[in-house]
Amino acid sequence: MGIEGNGIPKVFLTGRATMKTLDPYAASIVDTVRQPLVVLDADLRVRSANRPFYETFKVLPENSEGRLLHELGDHQWDIAELRGLLEQIVGESRELRDYAVDQRFPTIGRRTMLLNARRLLRRDNHPPLILLAMEDITDRKRAEETRQLFVAATSHDVLNVLNNIVGYAQLLEGRDLPEPVGPRIISLSTALREMMRELLEHADAENDKPSLALISARALVRERAEAIEWQCKQKGLNFDVDLPAEGSITTDPIKVTRILDNLLSNAVRYTPSGNVHLQGHLVSTKLSVSVRDTGIGIPADELRRVFEPHYRTSTAREVAPLGTGLGLFTVKRFCDLLGGTAHIESTPGVGTTCTVMLPRYAQSAA
């Protein structure tokens, strides 16, 4: 058996893979279908399969034909519910529609396959066959999950900004204005507008490329500190800021804003009393920003998972039961998009420090 240049055995490309169980006319039609198709007998044994089946799963006909479906590969198809549904097709002429199987397959890794099947009647009272179609929807499923996370994370950050806007607006009600409330409301509203614009322009999260601009690192860090300052005062927390030196950075200001807002919001939310400290440091090639608090901290066995989407530590769930678990996910995602890093150190009952490092001079927007 020879091997073609694409790594597929030559037998996959010959008539050996034809649906020989069917009559020649039907087989010629079925074998042109691009998705994998399998013909099963009444006992759920593989009678034959088309070329895309062997190419997709990188198996040989002699290792598939004559075997029970649930014995193929590493028994990925050994699913009691699936077997029951297929057996019903044989006996009751039912159809199987859009049945999803998410498994790890030999040679091709973890995939999500969408199955559809129906009964094929035969002449001369022979037992019926089952035509089983398999569609690989792995990429489609991942894209949809990415889009859903993108929308959820943006909505989460919009709520954070709205919360700040409401806080400063409440200061106006009493007309006791020790802070420059008006400019801060304008700044927050502008940030909110840009988030919504980004959501509309980048609805496809897979194409969420940074929009680079030359900005002042010091001014950006100062603005984010001013946006959160009222929450610290309202909660009785000490809030200290060390601004970076004057200097510019080429980055996506909206994404950096969302990184810092999430870190600061988390620090305030999970610090019942004590201090929140924001520090920026600008060096020749990087901008380093860290947020340190004296809050509840993160258990050591949960620290490695804090950047996962929707993951919330046990202590966080106790303090804020209604959280989404998307703040740190957004931080990590945007750091990755900008070519930076995010790192967390924490001790339960002592506090947490999260540090992000961003390149000062971005290479490109790709």
C-alpha positions as CSV (number, residue, x, y, z in Angstrom):
1,M,0.0,0.0,0.0
2,G,1.5,3.3,-1.1
3,I,1.2,6.8,0.5
4,E,0.2,9.9,-1.3
5,G,1.8,13.3,-0.7
6,N,-1.0,14.4,1.6
7,G,-0.4,11.4,3.9
8,I,-3.5,9.5,2.9
9,P,-3.0,5.8,1.9
10,K,-3.6,5.3,-1.8
11,V,-6.4,2.8,-1.0
12,F,-8.5,5.7,0.2
13,L,-8.4,7.2,-3.3
14,T,-9.4,4.1,-5.2
15,G,-12.7,2.4,-5.9
16,R,-12.1,0.2,-2.8
17,A,-13.9,2.9,-0.8
18,T,-17.0,2.9,-2.9
19,M,-20.4,2.3,-1.2
20,K,-20.5,-1.2,-2.7
21,T,-23.5,-2.2,-0.6
22,L,-25.7,0.1,-2.7
23,D,-26.6,-0.4,-6.3
24,P,-24.1,1.3,-8.7
25,Y,-26.3,4.3,-9.5
26,A,-26.9,5.1,-5.8
27,A,-23.3,4.4,-4.9
28,S,-22.0,6.8,-7.5
29,I,-24.2,9.5,-6.1
30,V,-23.3,8.8,-2.5
31,D,-19.6,8.6,-3.2
32,T,-19.6,12.2,-4.5
33,V,-20.9,13.5,-1.2
34,R,-18.2,15.4,0.7
35,Q,-19.2,14.5,4.2
36,P,-18.5,11.0,5.6
37,L,-21.2,8.4,5.0
38,V,-21.5,4.9,6.4
39,V,-23.9,2.1,5.6
40,L,-24.8,-0.1,8.5
41,D,-26.7,-3.4,8.5
42,A,-29.5,-4.2,10.9
43,D,-26.9,-5.3,13.6
44,L,-25.1,-2.0,13.3
45,R,-22.1,-3.5,11.5
46,V,-20.4,-1.3,8.9
47,R,-21.2,-2.7,5.5
48,S,-19.3,0.0,3.6
49,A,-18.4,3.7,3.7
50,N,-17.5,6.4,1.3
51,R,-14.2,7.9,0.6
52,P,-14.6,11.0,2.8
53,F,-15.2,8.7,5.8
54,Y,-11.8,6.9,5.4
55,E,-10.1,10.2,4.6
56,T,-11.6,12.0,7.6
57,F,-10.9,9.4,10.2
58,K,-7.7,8.1,8.5
59,V,-8.7,4.4,8.7
60,L,-8.6,1.6,6.2
61,P,-11.7,-0.2,4.8
62,E,-10.4,-3.6,6.0
63,N,-10.3,-2.2,9.6
64,S,-13.8,-0.9,9.4
65,E,-16.0,-3.0,7.2
66,G,-17.7,-5.9,8.9
67,R,-17.1,-4.4,12.4
68,L,-19.8,-3.1,14.8
69,L,-20.0,0.6,14.8
70,H,-19.3,0.9,18.5
71,E,-16.1,-1.2,18.0
72,L,-14.5,1.3,15.6
73,G,-11.4,3.3,16.6
74,D,-11.1,3.5,20.4
75,H,-14.8,2.8,20.9
76,Q,-15.8,6.5,20.3
77,W,-19.1,5.5,19.0
78,D,-19.9,3.2,21.9
79,I,-22.7,5.4,23.2
80,A,-25.7,3.6,24.6
81,E,-28.1,6.3,23.6
82,L,-26.8,6.4,20.1
83,R,-27.0,2.6,19.7
84,G,-30.6,2.7,21.0
85,L,-31.6,5.4,18.5
86,L,-30.0,3.6,15.6
87,E,-31.8,0.3,16.6
88,Q,-35.1,2.2,16.5
89,I,-34.4,3.3,13.0
90,V,-34.2,-0.3,11.9
91,G,-37.3,-1.4,13.7
92,E,-39.5,1.6,13.5
93,S,-38.4,3.6,10.5
94,R,-37.5,6.6,12.5
95,E,-34.8,9.1,11.6
96,L,-31.9,10.4,13.6
97,R,-31.5,14.2,13.2
98,D,-28.6,16.4,14.4
99,Y,-27.2,14.1,17.1
100,A,-23.9,15.6,18.4
101,V,-21.0,13.4,19.4
102,D,-18.0,15.1,21.0
103,Q,-15.1,12.6,21.4
104,R,-11.4,12.3,20.9
105,F,-10.6,10.2,17.8
106,P,-7.3,8.5,17.0
107,T,-5.1,10.5,14.6
108,I,-7.4,13.5,14.3
109,G,-7.9,14.5,18.0
110,R,-11.0,15.8,19.7
111,R,-13.8,16.6,17.2
112,T,-17.5,17.3,17.4
113,M,-19.5,15.2,14.8
114,L,-23.1,15.8,13.9
115,L,-24.9,12.6,13.0
116,N,-28.0,12.1,10.8
117,A,-29.4,8.7,9.8
118,R,-32.3,7.1,8.1
119,R,-33.4,3.6,7.1
120,L,-32.8,2.3,3.6
121,L,-35.3,-0.3,2.4
122,R,-34.0,-3.2,0.2
123,R,-35.5,-5.5,-2.3
124,D,-36.5,-9.2,-1.9
125,N,-37.3,-8.7,1.8
126,H,-33.7,-8.3,2.9
127,P,-33.2,-6.6,6.2
128,P,-33.1,-2.8,6.0
129,L,-29.9,-0.9,6.1
130,I,-29.0,2.4,7.8
131,L,-27.4,5.3,6.0
132,L,-25.4,7.3,8.6
133,A,-24.1,10.8,7.7
134,M,-21.4,12.5,9.7
135,E,-20.6,16.2,9.6
136,D,-17.6,17.7,11.4
137,I,-18.9,20.8,13.1
138,T,-15.8,21.3,15.4
139,D,-14.7,24.6,13.9
140,R,-18.3,25.9,13.7
141,K,-18.9,25.0,17.3
142,R,-15.7,26.7,18.5
143,A,-16.4,29.8,16.5
144,E,-19.9,30.1,18.0
145,E,-18.5,29.6,21.5
146,T,-15.9,32.3,20.9
147,R,-18.6,34.7,19.6
148,Q,-20.7,34.0,22.7
149,L,-17.8,34.6,25.0
150,F,-16.9,37.8,23.2
151,V,-20.4,39.2,23.6
152,A,-20.7,38.1,27.2
153,A,-17.3,39.6,28.1
154,T,-18.1,42.9,26.4
155,S,-21.5,43.0,28.2
156,H,-19.7,42.4,31.5
157,D,-17.4,45.3,30.9
158,V,-20.2,47.6,29.8
159,L,-21.9,46.9,33.1
160,N,-18.8,47.8,35.0
161,V,-18.6,51.2,33.2
162,L,-22.3,51.8,33.7
163,N,-21.8,51.1,37.4
164,N,-19.1,53.8,37.5
165,I,-21.2,56.3,35.6
166,V,-24.1,55.7,38.0
167,G,-21.8,56.2,41.0
168,Y,-20.6,59.6,39.8
169,A,-24.1,60.6,38.7
170,Q,-25.2,60.0,42.3
171,L,-22.6,62.4,43.6
172,L,-24.3,65.1,41.5
173,E,-27.6,64.5,43.2
174,G,-26.3,65.9,46.5
175,R,-24.4,68.7,44.7
176,D,-21.5,68.1,47.1
177,L,-18.8,67.9,44.4
178,P,-15.3,67.5,46.0
179,E,-14.3,65.6,42.8
180,P,-14.3,66.7,39.1
181,V,-17.4,64.6,38.6
182,G,-18.4,66.1,35.2
183,P,-15.2,65.2,33.3
184,R,-15.1,61.7,34.8
185,I,-18.7,61.0,33.7
186,I,-17.7,62.2,30.2
187,S,-14.6,60.0,30.2
188,L,-16.6,56.9,31.3
189,S,-19.4,57.6,28.8
190,T,-16.7,57.9,26.1
191,A,-15.3,54.5,27.2
192,L,-18.7,53.0,27.1
193,R,-19.4,54.4,23.6
194,E,-16.1,52.9,22.3
195,M,-16.9,49.5,23.8
196,M,-20.3,49.4,22.0
197,R,-18.6,50.5,18.8
198,E,-16.1,47.8,19.2
199,L,-18.9,45.2,19.8
200,L,-20.6,46.3,16.6
201,E,-17.4,46.5,14.5
202,H,-16.0,43.2,15.8
203,A,-19.0,41.0,16.2
204,D,-17.0,38.2,14.7
205,A,-14.6,37.5,17.7
206,E,-12.3,35.4,15.5
207,N,-11.4,38.6,13.6
208,D,-11.0,40.7,16.7
209,K,-7.8,42.5,15.8
210,P,-6.3,45.3,17.9
211,S,-6.9,48.9,16.7
212,L,-3.5,50.4,17.4
213,A,-2.9,54.0,18.4
214,L,0.0,56.0,20.0
215,I,-1.2,57.1,23.4
216,S,0.2,58.3,26.7
217,A,0.7,55.5,29.2
218,R,0.6,57.8,32.1
219,A,-2.7,59.5,31.0
220,L,-4.4,56.1,30.4
221,V,-3.4,54.7,33.8
222,R,-4.5,58.0,35.5
223,E,-7.9,57.9,33.8
224,R,-8.5,54.3,34.9
225,A,-7.5,55.2,38.5
226,E,-9.9,58.2,38.5
227,A,-12.7,56.0,37.2
228,I,-12.5,53.6,40.1
229,E,-11.6,56.0,42.9
230,W,-15.2,56.7,43.9
231,Q,-15.8,53.0,44.5
232,C,-12.8,52.8,46.9
233,K,-14.0,55.9,48.8
234,Q,-17.6,54.6,49.0
235,K,-16.3,51.3,50.4
236,G,-13.8,52.9,52.8
237,L,-10.7,51.5,51.0
238,N,-7.4,53.2,50.8
239,F,-6.5,53.7,47.2
240,D,-2.9,54.5,46.2
241,V,-1.6,55.1,42.7
242,D,1.9,55.2,41.3
243,L,1.7,56.5,37.8
244,P,4.2,55.5,35.1
245,A,6.7,58.0,33.8
246,E,5.8,60.2,30.9
247,G,6.0,58.3,27.7
248,S,4.0,56.9,24.8
249,I,3.0,53.4,23.9
250,T,1.6,51.9,20.7
251,T,-1.4,49.7,21.7
252,D,-5.1,49.3,21.5
253,P,-6.4,51.9,24.1
254,I,-9.9,50.3,24.4
255,K,-8.5,46.9,25.2
256,V,-6.0,48.2,27.7
257,T,-8.8,50.2,29.3
258,R,-10.8,47.0,29.7
259,I,-7.8,45.2,31.1
260,L,-7.2,47.8,33.8
261,D,-10.9,48.3,34.6
262,N,-11.4,44.5,35.2
263,L,-8.4,44.3,37.4
264,L,-9.4,47.3,39.5
265,S,-13.1,46.3,39.7
266,N,-12.1,42.8,40.9
267,A,-9.7,44.3,43.5
268,V,-12.4,46.6,44.9
269,R,-15.1,43.9,44.8
270,Y,-13.1,41.3,46.6
271,T,-11.5,43.6,49.2
272,P,-13.8,44.0,52.2
273,S,-11.3,46.4,53.9
274,G,-7.8,47.6,53.6
275,N,-5.9,48.8,50.5
276,V,-6.0,48.8,46.7
277,H,-2.8,49.9,45.0
278,L,-2.3,50.6,41.3
279,Q,1.2,50.8,40.0
280,G,2.5,51.5,36.5
281,H,6.0,51.3,35.3
282,L,7.2,52.2,31.8
283,V,10.5,50.9,30.6
284,S,12.3,50.8,27.2
285,T,10.2,48.0,25.7
286,K,7.3,47.3,28.0
287,L,4.5,48.8,30.1
288,S,4.0,47.0,33.4
289,V,0.9,47.6,35.4
290,S,0.0,45.8,38.6
291,V,-3.0,45.9,40.9
292,R,-2.4,44.8,44.5
293,D,-5.1,44.5,47.1
294,T,-5.5,43.2,50.7
295,G,-8.7,41.2,49.8
296,I,-9.9,37.7,50.3
297,G,-7.3,36.1,48.1
298,I,-7.4,33.0,45.9
299,P,-6.9,29.4,47.2
300,A,-3.6,28.0,45.8
301,D,-5.4,25.0,44.2
302,E,-7.7,27.3,42.2
303,L,-5.1,29.9,41.1
304,R,-4.2,28.1,37.9
305,R,-7.8,28.3,36.7
306,V,-8.7,31.9,37.3
307,F,-8.2,32.9,33.6
308,E,-10.7,30.3,32.4
309,P,-14.0,31.7,31.1
310,H,-16.8,31.6,33.6
311,Y,-14.6,30.1,36.3
312,R,-15.1,31.6,39.8
313,T,-13.2,30.6,42.9
314,S,-15.0,29.3,45.9
315,T,-14.2,32.4,47.9
316,A,-15.3,34.7,45.1
317,R,-18.7,33.0,44.9
318,E,-19.2,33.5,48.7
319,V,-18.5,37.3,48.5
320,A,-20.3,38.0,45.2
321,P,-22.7,35.2,44.3
322,L,-23.9,36.9,41.1
323,G,-20.5,37.4,39.3
324,T,-19.9,36.1,35.8
325,G,-16.3,34.9,36.0
326,L,-15.4,36.8,32.8
327,G,-13.2,39.6,34.2
328,L,-9.9,37.8,34.3
329,F,-10.8,35.8,31.2
330,T,-11.0,39.2,29.4
331,V,-7.7,40.4,30.9
332,K,-5.9,37.3,29.7
333,R,-7.5,37.3,26.3
334,F,-6.7,40.9,25.6
335,C,-3.1,40.5,26.9
336,D,-2.7,37.7,24.4
337,L,-4.1,39.7,21.6
338,L,-1.7,42.6,22.4
339,G,1.3,40.3,22.7
340,G,1.5,40.7,26.5
341,T,1.3,38.6,29.6
342,A,-0.8,38.4,32.7
343,H,0.3,36.9,36.0
344,I,-1.4,36.5,39.4
345,E,0.0,35.9,42.8
346,S,-2.3,35.5,45.8
347,T,-2.6,34.3,49.4
348,P,-6.0,33.6,50.9
349,G,-6.8,36.2,53.6
350,V,-3.8,38.3,52.7
351,G,-4.5,39.6,49.2
352,T,-3.8,39.4,45.5
353,T,-1.5,41.0,43.0
354,C,-2.1,40.8,39.3
355,T,0.5,42.1,36.9
356,V,0.2,42.7,33.2
357,M,3.1,43.3,30.9
358,L,2.4,44.9,27.5
359,P,4.8,45.6,24.7
360,R,5.5,49.3,24.3
361,Y,5.9,49.1,20.6
362,A,3.4,46.8,18.9
363,Q,4.7,45.0,15.9
364,S,1.4,45.0,14.0
365,A,-2.3,44.9,14.3
366,A,-2.5,41.2,13.1
